[in-house]
Amino acid sequence: MKLTRKIGILFLFCIKLCLAQERDSYFLEGYEKQKVGDFRMAIELYELAMKNTGHNYYIWIAECKVELDDYSGAMIAYNNAIRDDSEQNHEAYFGRGQLKYKLQDYYGSIEDVEKAIKISNSILKTGSYYCFLGKVKITKEDFNGAIADLNRAISIPKEQPEAFKSYEEYRLFTGIHYLNEAFQYRGIAKIKLKNYEGALKDFNRCIELKPDAENYFNRGLTYIRLGNKNKACIDFSKSGELGYEKAYEAIRELCN
């Protein structure tokens, strides 16, 4: 009897293991489909992965529905994710906040992103949430509020370096994560407040982090406001060289 009972327990364990592996297999297949832009198939695979498991893949489904311009379906998926008391809740609130921003519901977006910040258990993601919050407030023309949020986003890696496993991870994070956008948005907010010297410092930092066409263009516009036409036109030229068509419009209007 004891042997039969042990065999039965082992059999049930194997069934559970197979179901878990099947769920993970469907999820991984769905994720690969999502990466290559096959969003409808990705949704089908995520739904199969969730079937009879109770695992929450609604966030990934919502992301696919956004890509398919199915915004009401995406909103429902985010709502379902939030209903689940999982560790992903802060990501679901943030995703729903991003969707509301896309739909021009700025007050709703701010409310959701602030909830995401409040319950987030990830320092890296909290920083990116503050960065996005700054972006929303710039859209609402709350430039001082935006700068306060962007200051917080920029300060997080400096305040809590112990959150990073190694110096190399810290260096990599500060170089390529959300900080470029945070400095960029803060520079834009400072321009709106006519703090051109402050904006210039932020765009200089942007170019250190990511020397792309948009950052050179923004710095060029800042130099124009500071009355430095020569440096502005050099930046516009660099921006155009990197493929930014607006830069040549600026050159024709401001440099010739």
Helices and strands as residue ranges (DSSP letters): H 2-35, H 39-50, H 58-67, H 71-83, H 89-102, H 106-119, H 123-139, H 143-159, G 161-163, H 167-176, H 179-192, H 196-209, H 213-225, H 229-241, H 245-254
